[in-house]
Amino acid sequence: MEVDGGNDSGDVLATIPLLPRGRLHAGWGAGNHLLFAALPVAAPIEGFGSDSAPEASSDEPTATTNVQWGCPSQNERRIAYDTLPLFKTLQRALKEAGKDRSSAGVAVLDFSRAVSDALANEDPGDEAAAETAREKALWDMLELFFATPRNPQGTAAEGLAQWLMRNQAALGGPHSPLAQQLDGLADFLPAEAAADYWECAARATAIGWVGAAVDVLCSHSALQRYADSSTLRADVQAEIGILEPVVLLLRRMPRYARPEGFDTAGRDFHDFTEFQQYRTNWVEQCREFLQSEAEWSAAEAKAPSTAKGLRAVLGVLAGSQPALVEATRSWPELLVALLLHTQPAARPQLDLRPLLRRSRQLRDRADGGESAEPPPPPLPPLASLPEMLLEAAEGDAQSVVATVAAAGCSPWFLAHAPLLMAASPRGHAALHAALPAHGGDQVEAYLLEYVAALAPHRATSRVAAEYLAWCPTHGAAAFERLLPSLPAASALHLAAEFQLPHLAAGVRRQVAAQHSSHGRMGAALAELAGMGDRDGAAHVLAPLLAEVATALTSSPQPELQPVQALSQLTWVLSSLPSAVAPPAATFLLAYQRLALAWDALRAPSQAADMATSKAEAAAAALGALSSAPRPLWLPLAAAVAPLIDSCPPAFDLADTQALLLRLQEIPEERYSLEAVPEGVPQLPMPGAAAEQQTLVVANAIARNLARAYVSP
């Protein structure tokens, strides 16, 4: 039998072996974990039909299978460990902020940037790291539209340029990232000898890396020779005449509401009207210089490659569409270039959709013209980037969630992206709305899906439990279900951290039960003593009590034999606090001392030692008889009857009278309906063995009383 993933992909999770004659039993483990057991059964009993319930046949083997899905990879486990503290910090901050949406927004933005840094801590050559880089690009995009405060004009050109810069390796398509190209220029002298020198200058200018573009142009050999000379040399005069104006125009490029830390070159504006006025004049200067043939003719004759490259850079600055298409290498780059150099006033909700369509069409035509083969399709989840970008720009959190879920994002991303989108008022209303059929909201629902992926694995089960603490609707029930599957130390730590003493008690009982089942009774008792569980300690001691009871009641003439297991528990039983020690502990200790003293009494020894052993045995017998469960008192008294009847008397008059009074209560107790301790046989009913033991004990007591009265 095959188990598939429940989707249309046809992926098979596992193949379950079935027995020729058997039944398949299935049960849930923790999270994404199913357990299957194929159990054999005997043939149907003749005359009862195939629906009869025959007993299982022990001659045939059983087959068990564990099925898990959504298993986190090594890289996903690293992300889980790195981002869990950030998640907890965010939840505490949101709890403290309450209904203060401003403080909550600041907390979410801090959380998002810290997560972005954690996702960026990767080896770019690793495929798993490349997949994480693609999710980081989506994460930073959601941060831009849902968590980052808008500038007064509501434009997104500079924000998208910074987004592209932070994720250029993932968004640059099949071409080399610009940063890698820029680093490669250092290997050439002169710098312009590199085949992609002018491509780097135009590409950096197009996507807003103006500082990098200035550095590229300033590395040109003509400017280097000019800087090293006190006078303008004739061999570089023509190139300097076009290089210096372009560098100056780049350094004066207007930038409106540029994000902090993004490309410091250019001139910043915070007033949009001033920005527009300045930019109009600046673009006109770029176009005028581009059309002034006097400066260009000499340079084209002297250094045609320099003139061509600088014309491409100026074309980008002037907003020429062919120049922008030529300078960029992917539709995200072209989109950013169109925003920066043609429509810096564009607003995401109104203008991004046509610009996105235009950039994709232009890029597709350009890529089709360069090669007969189309470029490879983007890898998941970036295949859905255009849809997500438009939905995020419009603030449609619900549509983004649906697209992300269908795009093949990791369970981690699905769990944390709603937290980010809920920072906006519209996203908060959509994602925190109650789900009638599920309970809770979508934020909690996706967190639970993530927990289900983490829970079955020992390396991440504790992380799963930490997340459940912040699921208000289903977290407590799921936490209680998951906790027993965690290592005991982790489970106890979490139960203490979240102040759940009843769950901690359950874990300690489970640990004690494991110790007890493996014969480690001392460890089990120590665990139960630590939590003050008297009933649990009694349950652990029940097998030992049953062993003693069997030894005392299996014969009409019981014998005292030390219990080997008790010899290893003497110290533990002696150290149990009185509030925790059950009556069985006191009796077992007294019985073991009596059995050992009885062995010493029967061993050959000197007369002086005999008297001492007899006194010790009498004291031990009194202790055991005083603590014995009622059903065991008579068999135990019969076992020590020879000591009671010994001469000289081992018991004084008061002790002997106490034994007589206790013996007189036995007939009434035979018909008592009081509860019997676990591990102890039922009260002896009238019979030959009980009558015989009563007679033996009564005769021993009578003779001892007689000796006590006649002794001097």
C-alpha positions in Angstrom: 0.0 0.0 0.0 1.3 3.5 -0.9 0.9 6.6 1.1 1.0 9.9 -0.9 1.3 13.5 0.1 -2.4 14.3 -0.4 -1.8 16.6 -3.4 -1.8 16.3 -7.1 1.9 15.8 -7.5 1.7 12.0 -7.1 4.6 11.9 -4.7 4.7 8.7 -2.7 5.7 9.3 1.0 6.1 5.6 1.8 5.1 2.1 0.8 3.4 0.1 3.6 4.0 -3.7 3.5 0.9 -5.7 4.0 0.6 -9.3 5.2 -1.3 -12.0 3.3 -3.5 -12.5 6.2 -3.5 -9.5 8.5 -4.9 -6.2 9.6 -3.4 -2.8 9.1 -3.5 -0.5 12.2 -2.6 3.2 11.9 -2.0 5.9 14.6 -0.8 9.4 14.8 2.6 10.2 16.3 3.7 13.8 17.1 3.1 16.2 14.3 3.6 15.0 10.7 4.1 11.4 11.8 2.0 8.3 11.1 2.7 4.9 12.5 1.5 1.8 10.7 1.5 -1.8 12.0 0.5 -4.8 9.9 -0.6 -7.5 12.4 -1.2 -11.1 11.4 -4.5 -12.8 12.4 -5.5 -16.4 12.3 -7.8 -17.7 9.6 -11.5 -17.1 10.1 -13.2 -19.7 12.3 -15.3 -22.0 10.1 -19.0 -21.3 10.5 -18.5 -17.7 11.7 -17.8 -16.0 8.3 -15.0 -13.6 7.4 -16.2 -10.9 9.8 -15.4 -12.9 12.9 -12.7 -11.7 15.2 -10.1 -14.4 15.4 -7.1 -14.2 17.7 -3.8 -13.1 16.3 -1.3 -15.7 15.2 2.0 -15.5 16.9 3.7 -17.6 14.3 3.7 -14.9 11.6 5.9 -11.7 11.8 4.5 -8.2 12.2 5.5 -5.2 10.0 5.7 -1.7 11.4 6.3 1.5 9.3 6.9 5.1 10.4 5.9 7.7 7.8 7.1 11.3 8.2 6.8 14.2 5.8 7.8 17.9 5.7 11.0 16.9 7.5 13.3 19.9 8.1 16.7 19.8 6.4 19.9 20.7 8.1 19.7 24.2 6.8 16.1 24.5 7.9 17.0 23.3 11.3 19.7 26.0 11.5 17.1 28.6 10.6 14.7 27.3 13.2 17.4 27.5 15.9 18.5 31.0 14.8 15.1 32.6 14.5 13.4 31.1 17.6 14.8 33.7 20.0 13.8 36.4 17.6 10.3 35.0 17.5 10.0 34.9 21.2 11.3 38.5 21.6 8.7 39.6 19.1 5.9 37.9 20.9 6.9 39.4 24.2 7.1 42.9 22.6 3.6 42.4 21.0 2.2 41.3 24.3 3.7 44.4 26.0 2.5 46.7 23.2 -1.1 45.5 23.5 -3.3 47.7 21.3 -0.6 50.2 20.6 -0.2 49.5 16.9 2.8 52.0 16.6 4.9 50.1 19.2 3.8 46.8 17.6 4.9 48.0 14.2 8.3 48.9 15.5 8.7 45.5 17.1 7.7 43.7 13.9 10.2 45.8 11.8 13.0 45.0 14.2 12.1 41.3 14.1 12.0 41.3 10.3 15.4 42.9 9.9 16.9 40.5 12.4 15.4 37.5 10.6 16.7 38.9 7.3 20.2 39.0 8.7 19.8 35.4 10.0 18.7 34.2 6.5 21.6 36.1 4.9 24.1 34.1 6.9 24.7 31.6 4.2 27.3 30.1 1.9 26.3 31.3 -1.6 27.7 28.2 -3.3 25.4 25.8 -1.5 22.1 24.9 -3.1 20.2 24.9 0.2 21.6 28.4 0.9 20.5 29.5 -2.6 17.0 28.3 -1.7 17.1 30.3 1.5 18.3 33.3 -0.4 15.2 33.1 -2.6 13.0 33.0 0.5 14.9 35.9 1.9 14.1 37.9 -1.2 10.4 37.3 -0.6 10.8 38.1 3.1 12.4 41.5 2.4 9.7 42.3 -0.1 7.0 41.6 2.4 8.9 43.8 4.9 9.0 46.6 2.4 5.2 46.7 1.8 3.8 45.5 5.1 6.2 46.6 7.9 8.3 49.5 6.6 6.7 53.0 7.1 5.8 54.7 3.9 7.4 58.0 2.9 5.1 61.1 2.8 4.6 60.7 -1.0 4.0 56.9 -0.8 6.6 56.1 -3.5 8.5 52.8 -3.6 11.3 53.4 -6.1 14.1 53.7 -3.5 12.6 51.0 -1.3 12.5 48.5 -4.2 16.1 49.5 -5.2 17.3 48.7 -1.8 15.3 45.4 -1.9 17.1 44.5 -5.1 20.5 45.5 -3.7 20.0 43.2 -0.6 18.8 40.3 -2.8 20.6 40.8 -6.0 22.1 37.3 -6.1 18.6 35.8 -5.9 16.8 38.3 -8.2 19.5 38.8 -10.9 18.3 35.8 -12.9 20.8 33.4 -14.6 23.4 36.3 -14.9 26.2 36.9 -12.5 25.3 39.2 -9.6 26.5 42.7 -10.0 28.6 42.6 -6.8 30.5 39.6 -8.2 31.1 41.5 -11.5 32.4 44.5 -9.6 34.8 42.4 -7.6 36.1 40.9 -10.8 37.2 44.4 -12.1 40.0 44.5 -9.6 41.9 41.8 -11.6 42.4 44.1 -14.6 44.8 46.9 -15.2 43.7 49.2 -16.7 40.3 48.5 -15.3 38.5 49.3 -18.6 40.3 46.4 -20.2 37.8 44.1 -18.5 35.1 42.9 -21.0 32.3 43.8 -18.6 33.7 47.2 -17.4 31.1 49.3 -19.1 28.4 46.8 -18.5 29.1 47.1 -14.8 29.0 50.9 -14.9 25.7 51.0 -16.8 24.1 48.2 -14.7 25.1 49.8 -11.4 23.7 53.2 -12.6 20.4 51.6 -13.7 19.6 49.9 -10.4 20.6 52.8 -8.2 24.1 51.7 -7.1 25.3 55.1 -8.0 28.3 55.0 -5.6 29.5 51.8 -7.2 29.1 53.4 -10.7 31.2 56.4 -9.6 33.9 54.0 -8.3 33.9 52.1 -11.6 34.3 55.3 -13.7 36.9 56.7 -11.3 39.0 53.6 -11.8 39.3 54.4 -15.6 43.0 54.8 -16.6 42.4 58.3 -18.1 41.2 59.7 -14.7 44.0 57.8 -13.0 46.7 59.4 -15.2 45.0 62.8 -15.0 45.0 62.5 -11.2 48.8 61.7 -11.2 49.7 64.7 -13.4 49.8 68.3 -12.5 48.6 69.3 -16.0 46.1 67.9 -18.4 47.9 65.6 -20.7 47.0 65.7 -24.3 46.6 61.9 -24.6 43.7 61.8 -22.1 42.2 65.3 -22.7 39.4 63.9 -24.9 38.4 61.2 -22.5 38.6 63.5 -19.5 36.2 65.9 -21.3 33.4 63.3 -21.2 34.4 61.3 -18.1 34.4 64.1 -15.6 30.9 65.5 -16.5 29.4 62.1 -16.3 30.9 61.4 -12.9 29.7 64.8 -11.7 26.2 64.1 -12.9 26.2 60.8 -11.1 27.3 62.5 -7.9 24.4 65.0 -8.3 21.8 62.4 -9.0 18.6 63.3 -7.0 17.3 60.7 -4.5 14.0 61.0 -2.7 13.4 59.4 0.7 16.3 57.0 0.3 16.4 54.3 2.9 19.1 54.6 5.5 22.3 52.8 4.6 21.5 52.4 0.9 24.1 53.9 -1.5 25.3 57.2 -0.1 26.1 58.7 -3.5 23.8 61.4 -5.0 21.9 64.2 -3.5 19.1 63.4 -0.9 15.7 65.2 -0.8 13.0 64.8 1.7 10.6 67.3 0.1 9.0 65.8 -3.0 8.4 69.2 -4.7 12.0 70.2 -4.4 13.0 66.8 -5.6 10.8 67.0 -8.7 12.1 70.5 -9.6 15.7 69.6 -9.1 15.3 66.3 -11.0 13.7 68.0 -14.0 16.7 70.3 -14.4 19.2 67.5 -13.7 17.6 65.2 -16.4 17.7 68.1 -18.8 21.4 68.5 -18.2 22.0 64.8 -18.8 20.2 65.0 -22.1 21.9 68.2 -23.2 25.3 66.8 -22.6 24.4 63.5 -24.3 23.5 65.6 -27.4 26.5 67.9 -27.5 28.5 66.6 -30.4 31.5 68.9 -29.7 32.5 67.0 -26.6 31.8 63.6 -28.0 33.4 63.8 -31.5 36.9 64.1 -30.2 36.4 61.3 -27.6 34.9 59.0 -30.2 37.9 59.5 -32.4 40.4 59.0 -29.6 38.7 56.4 -27.4 35.6 55.0 -29.1 34.9 52.3 -26.4 35.0 55.0 -23.6 32.6 57.2 -25.6 30.2 54.3 -26.2 30.2 53.2 -22.6 29.6 56.7 -21.2 26.8 57.2 -23.7 25.1 54.1 -22.3 25.5 55.5 -18.7 24.1 58.8 -19.7 21.3 57.2 -21.6 20.3 55.4 -18.3 20.5 58.7 -16.4 18.3 60.4 -19.0 15.7 57.7 -18.7 16.1 56.2 -22.2 14.1 53.0 -22.3 16.5 51.2 -24.8 19.4 52.1 -22.6 17.6 50.8 -19.5 16.8 47.5 -21.2 20.3 47.2 -22.4 21.8 47.9 -19.0 19.7 45.5 -16.9 19.7 41.7 -16.8 16.4 40.7 -15.3 12.9 42.0 -15.0 13.3 43.0 -11.3 16.3 45.0 -12.3 14.4 46.6 -15.2 11.5 47.4 -13.0 13.7 49.2 -10.5 15.5 51.0 -13.3 12.2 52.2 -14.8 11.0 53.4 -11.4 14.3 55.3 -10.5 14.9 56.9 -13.9 11.5 57.3 -15.6 8.8 57.3 -12.9 10.2 58.0 -9.4 6.8 59.4 -8.3 5.1 56.0 -9.0 3.0 54.6 -6.1 2.8 50.9 -5.6 -1.0 50.5 -5.4 -1.6 52.7 -8.5 1.3 52.4 -10.8 3.2 49.2 -10.1 1.0 46.8 -12.1 1.5 48.4 -15.5 5.2 49.0 -14.8 5.7 45.4 -13.8 3.9 44.2 -17.0 6.0 46.5 -19.1 9.3 45.5 -17.5 8.5 41.8 -18.0 7.5 42.3 -21.7 10.6 44.4 -22.5 12.9 41.9 -20.7 11.3 38.9 -22.5 11.8 40.5 -25.9 15.4 41.4 -25.1 16.2 38.0 -23.8 14.6 36.4 -26.9 16.7 38.5 -29.2 20.0 37.7 -27.5 19.7 33.9 -27.7 17.7 31.3 -29.6 17.0 29.5 -26.3 14.8 31.2 -23.7 16.3 31.8 -20.2 15.6 29.1 -17.7 12.4 29.6 -15.6 12.9 31.0 -12.1 13.2 28.4 -9.3 10.5 28.1 -6.6 9.3 30.1 -4.9 10.4 33.0 -7.1 8.3 31.6 -10.0 5.4 33.4 -8.2 7.3 36.6 -7.5 5.4 38.8 -9.9 2.0 37.8 -8.4 3.3 38.2 -4.8 4.9 41.6 -5.6 1.6 43.0 -7.0 -0.4 41.5 -4.1 2.0 42.9 -1.5 2.1 46.3 -3.2 -1.7 46.5 -3.0 -1.6 45.4 0.7 -3.6 42.2 0.0 -2.3 40.0 2.8 -4.8 37.3 2.2 -3.9 36.9 -1.5 -0.2 36.9 -0.6 -0.7 34.1 1.9 -2.5 32.0 -0.7 0.2 32.6 -3.3 3.0 31.8 -0.8 1.3 28.6 0.2 1.0 27.5 -3.4 4.6 28.7 -4.4 6.5 25.9 -2.5 7.8 28.0 0.4 9.1 26.2 3.4 6.9 25.6 6.5 9.2 28.1 8.3 8.3 30.8 5.8 4.6 30.0 5.9 4.6 30.3 9.7 6.5 33.6 10.0 5.3 35.5 6.9 1.8 36.1 8.4 3.5 37.7 11.5 5.2 40.1 9.2 2.1 41.0 7.1 -0.1 41.4 10.2 2.0 44.5 11.0 -0.2 46.5 8.6 -3.8 47.4 9.6 -5.3 45.6 6.6 -3.1 42.6 7.1 -3.8 42.5 10.8 -7.6 42.5 10.2 -7.4 39.7 7.6 -4.9 37.4 9.3 -6.2 37.7 12.9 -9.8 37.1 11.9 -11.2 34.1 13.6 -11.5 30.9 11.6 -14.9 29.4 12.4 -14.2 25.8 11.4 -10.7 25.8 12.9 -10.6 27.9 15.9 -7.9 30.6 16.3 -6.7 32.6 13.4 -4.5 32.2 10.3 -1.4 33.3 12.2 -1.9 30.5 14.7 -2.9 28.0 12.0 0.3 28.4 10.1 2.4 28.3 13.3 0.7 24.9 14.1 1.6 23.6 10.6 5.2 24.6 11.3 5.1 22.9 14.7 3.8 19.7 13.0 6.8 19.7 10.8 9.2 20.1 13.7 7.6 17.9 16.3 8.5 14.4 15.1 12.2 15.0 15.1 14.3 14.9 18.3 16.6 17.7 17.1 13.6 20.2 16.7 10.9 18.9 19.0 11.9 21.4 21.7 11.7 24.2 19.2 8.2 23.0 18.3 7.2 23.1 22.0 8.5 26.7 22.3 6.3 27.8 19.5 3.2 26.2 21.0 3.5 28.5 24.0 2.4 31.4 21.7 -0.6 29.7 20.2 -3.5 30.9 22.4 -6.3 28.6 21.1 -4.7 25.2 20.5 -1.3 25.7 22.0 -2.0 24.3 25.4 -3.6 21.1 24.2 -0.9 20.5 21.6 1.8 21.3 24.1 0.4 18.7 26.5 0.3 16.2 23.6 3.9 16.9 22.5 5.6 17.3 25.9 5.8 13.5 26.6 7.7 13.0 23.4 10.5 15.4 24.4 13.6 14.4 26.3 12.8 14.6 30.0 15.2 17.4 30.8 13.8 19.6 28.0 10.2 18.8 28.9 10.7 19.6 32.6 12.5 22.8 31.7 9.7 23.9 29.4 7.0 23.0 31.9 8.8 25.1 34.6 9.4 28.0 32.2 5.7 28.2 31.3 4.6 27.5 34.8 2.7 24.2 34.1 3.3 22.1 37.2 0.7 19.5 36.3 2.5 18.8 33.0 5.8 18.6 34.9 4.3 16.1 37.2 3.1 14.0 34.3 6.6 14.0 32.7 8.2 13.0 36.0 5.7 10.2 36.4 6.5 9.1 32.9 10.2 9.1 33.6 9.6 7.2 36.8 7.5 4.6 34.9 10.4 4.2 32.4 12.8 3.6 35.2 10.5 1.2 36.9 9.9 -0.8 33.8 13.6 -1.2 33.3 14.1 -2.3 36.9 15.6 1.0 38.1 13.3 1.3 41.1 15.7 3.5 43.0 15.7 6.1 40.2 11.9 5.8 39.9 11.5 6.4 43.7 13.9 9.4 43.6 12.0 10.9 40.7 8.6 10.5 42.5 10.0 11.7 45.8 11.2 14.9 44.1 7.6 15.7 43.1 6.0 14.5 46.4 4.0 11.7 44.7 3.2 9.3 47.5 0.7 7.3 45.4 3.3 6.9 42.6 5.9 5.6 45.1 3.4 3.1 46.3 2.8 1.9 42.8 6.5 1.5 42.2 6.8 -0.6 45.3 3.8 -2.7 44.6 5.8 -5.5 42.8 8.1 -5.8 45.8 5.2 -5.9 48.2 3.6 -8.5 46.1 6.8 -10.6 46.2 6.9 -10.4 50.0 3.2 -11.2 50.2 3.6 -14.2 47.9 6.4 -15.5 50.1 4.3 -15.1 53.3 1.1 -16.5 52.0 2.1 -19.3 49.6 2.6 -21.8 52.4 0.8 -22.5 55.8 4.2 -22.3 57.4 5.7 -19.1 55.9 9.5 -18.5 56.0 11.3 -15.2 56.1 13.6 -14.7 53.1 15.5 -11.5 52.3 14.4 -9.8 49.0 17.4 -9.2 46.8 15.9 -6.1 45.2 15.3 -4.6 48.6 19.0 -4.8 49.5 19.7 -2.3 46.7 16.9 0.0 47.8 17.5 0.3 51.5 19.2 3.7 51.3 16.6 5.1 48.9 13.7 3.9 51.1 15.4 5.2 54.2 15.8 8.6 52.7 12.2 9.1 51.5 10.6 12.1 53.3 7.8 11.1 55.6 5.3 13.0 53.5 6.2 10.9 50.4 7.0 7.5 51.9 4.0 5.2 51.5 3.2 2.6 54.2 4.6 -0.1 52.0 8.1 1.6 52.2 8.1 1.4 56.0 7.0 -2.2 55.9 9.4 -3.3 53.3 12.3 -1.8 55.2 11.2 -3.4 58.4 10.7 -6.8 56.7 14.1 -6.7 55.1 15.7 -6.0 58.4 13.7 -8.8 60.0 14.7 -11.3 57.2 18.4 -10.4 57.5 18.2 -10.6 61.4 16.4 -14.0 61.0 19.2 -15.3 58.8 21.8 -14.1 61.4 19.8 -15.8 64.2 19.8 -19.1 62.4 23.5 -19.0 61.7 25.8 -20.8 64.2 27.5 -18.3 66.5 28.8 -17.8 70.0 26.4 -17.5 73.0 27.0 -13.8 73.4 26.4 -13.2 69.7 23.2 -15.4 69.9 21.7 -13.1 72.6 22.5 -10.0 70.5 21.1 -11.5 67.4 18.0 -12.6 69.2 17.4 -9.1 70.6 17.9 -7.6 67.2 15.5 -10.1 65.6 12.9 -9.3 68.2 13.2 -5.6 67.6 13.0 -6.1 63.8 10.0 -8.4 64.3 8.1 -5.8 66.3 8.9 -3.2 63.6 7.7 -5.4 60.8 4.5 -6.5 62.7 3.6 -2.9 63.6 3.9 -1.7 59.9 2.6 -4.8 58.2 -0.6 -4.5 56.0 -3.5 -6.2 57.8 -3.7 -9.2 55.5 0.0 -9.9 56.1 0.1 -9.6 59.8 -1.0 -13.2 60.6 1.4 -14.9 58.1 4.2 -12.7 59.4 3.4 -13.4 63.0 3.3 -17.1 62.2 6.7 -16.8 60.6 8.2 -15.3 63.8 6.2 -17.6 66.2 9.4 -19.5 67.1 11.0 -16.2 68.3 7.9 -15.3 70.3 8.0 -18.8 71.9 11.7 -18.7 72.6 13.3 -19.0 76.0 14.4 -16.9 77.6 11.7 -14.6 76.3 12.6 -12.3 73.5 9.5 -10.0 74.0 8.7 -8.3 77.3 5.2 -8.4 78.9 4.0 -5.1 77.2 5.0 -6.3 73.7 3.5 -9.7 74.2 0.2 -8.2 75.4 0.1 -5.9 72.4 0.6 -9.0 70.1 -2.3 -10.7 71.9 -4.6 -7.8 71.4 -3.6 -7.6 67.7 -4.3 -11.3 67.3 -7.8 -10.9 68.8 -8.7 -8.5 65.9 -8.0 -11.0 63.2 -11.4 -12.7 63.1 -13.2 -9.4 62.7 -10.8 -8.3 59.8 -11.4 -11.5 57.9 -14.9 -10.2 57.0 -13.8 -6.5 56.6 -14.6 -4.8 53.3 -11.8 -2.2 53.6 -9.5 -1.6 50.6 -6.5 -3.8 50.3 -3.1 -2.2 49.3 -1.9 -2.9 45.8 0.2 -6.1 45.6 -1.3 -7.6 48.8 -3.6 -10.6 48.5 -7.2 -10.4 49.7 -7.9 -10.8 53.4 -7.7 -14.5 54.3 -11.1 -16.1 54.7 -11.8 -18.9 57.2 -9.8 -21.9 56.2 -7.4 -24.5 57.4 -4.2 -22.4 56.8 -5.5 -19.3 58.6 -6.9 -21.4 61.5 -3.6 -23.2 61.8 -1.6 -20.0 61.8 -3.9 -18.4 64.3 -3.4 -21.4 66.6 0.4 -21.3 66.2 0.6 -17.6 67.0 -1.9 -17.9 69.9 0.1 -20.8 71.5 3.4 -18.9 71.1 1.9 -15.8 72.8 0.3 -17.8 75.6 3.6 -19.6 76.5 5.5 -16.3 76.3 3.0 -14.6 78.6 3.3 -17.5 81.1 7.1 -17.2 81.0 6.8 -13.4 81.5 4.6 -13.9 84.6 6.9 -16.5 86.2 10.2 -14.9 85.2 12.0 -13.1 88.1 
